[in-house]
Amino acid sequence: MKILEQYHPKPIPPDRQTEKISVAMAVYNSDAYLDRAIRSVLDQTYRNLELILVDDGSTDGCPAICDRYEKADPRVKVIHKTNGGLYTSRNVGIEQATGDYLAFMDGDDWADPDMYESLLSALKEQEADLAVCRYKWVYQDGTVDVSTDRAAVMEGQEMLEKYLEEDDAFQIQNAAWNKLYRRSILGDLRFPARWYEDMLYTIQLLNRTKRSVYLDRAYHNYVCDRSSSIMNRGVNERIFTDLIPNLYDRSVYLRGIGREDLALLQDYFLYKRLLLFYTMVSRSGDPKKAEHLADLEKKLKEGRKAYPAVFGIAQANPNEYRKMKLFLRSPRLYLIAMRWNDALLIPLKVRLSERKKDGK
């Protein structure tokens, strides 16, 4: 991996904007946000693009908004379809794309004006297959942006490795919308038919790239407040029907490409999440609480033989193994310990950290 300090992709003059970018936008009941999302794409400094609006059976004003933009701008293409979920909309967008490069946008987010020009310029300057950028968290009371001017050029599976390490220095994430890539590397790859569809898709995509570039500059604006978003619903049934199966499938895929080391890393985060879900469900009003707790307990105990290898990797936090051992001894004692930890230890650590910052 090569780190580039103070890296700024060069602008692409209008007469050299000869390659087309296809932006597929999944649209579903987001009429309060949709104009902003569409305008952010059409007003990009990179003009040679097409915007594919895939209306997934919206029941609000989204269909009319999509049609209005299609009539007003020849770069807009609209597909109205029956509701089938985000993965179906993104796959339709892939099939309809005619550009040399492919990107995704959600109907409730928006892009900075130079997002696609910067990503494409970096991709071309570094002779990469994929460009990824950081993004901003947009809340009702403010925006969080921790951008720097650093960039990183990664060879082969290096970006896949950084992604799986969940290193905050590289905000690669599952998200489809902070990436631009050569459409030619996609081949027959499509989003799987389930919720949290980008979890498996992303590692498959990263495995196909020969060189990638990461820009530590936030060009995408991710709205965190929308209460109806799937990411803002807390404990829900899809954690068990879709999210957890995706986590297991990722481990299977990584072993299938001969990366046992990355499969163990993935397993480490898998079992950490299962413990977290167990805590969340135990404290929730989940109507299926007993069923879900039993399912999680079964999965956690089934992994027992793998834990020495999983928690023995270099990236593992020894405290996580101690939590797991306590859970295996007694799930009830584990929950008591977590309540004590949340009520006493975490506030104490926060106070000590604040005193350290203040020099006290």
Sequence and secondary structure as in RCSB ss.txt:
>XXXX:A:sequence
MKILEQYHPKPIPPDRQTEKISVAMAVYNSDAYLDRAIRSVLDQTYRNLELILVDDGSTDGCPAICDRYEKADPR
VKVIHKTNGGLYTSRNVGIEQATGDYLAFMDGDDWADPDMYESLLSALKEQEADLAVCRYKWVYQDGTVDVSTDR
AAVMEGQEMLEKYLEEDDAFQIQNAAWNKLYRRSILGDLRFPARWYEDMLYTIQLLNRTKRSVYLDRAYHNYVCD
RSSSIMNRGVNERIFTDLIPNLYDRSVYLRGIGREDLALLQDYFLYKRLLLFYTMVSRSGDPKKAEHLADLEKKL
KEGRKAYPAVFGIAQANPNEYRKMKLFLRSPRLYLIAMRWNDALLIPLKVRLSERKKDGK
>XXXX:A:secstr
 EEETT       GGG  S EEEEEEESS HHHHHHHHHHHHT S   EEEEEEEES SSSHHHHHHHHHHH TT
EEEEEE    HHHHHHHHHHH  SSEEEEEETT EE TTHHHHHHHHHHHTT SEEEEEEEEEETTEEE    S 
EEEEETTHHHHHHHHT TTS   S STTEEEEGGGTTT    SSSSTHHHHHHHHHHH SEEEEEEEEEEEEE  
 TTSGGGS S THIIIIIHHHHHHHHHHHHHTT HHHHHHHHHHHHHHHHHHHHHHHTS  TTHHHHHHHHHHHH
HHTGGGHHHHTTSTT  HHHHHHHHHHHH HHHHHHHHHHIIIIIHHHHHHHHHHHHHT 
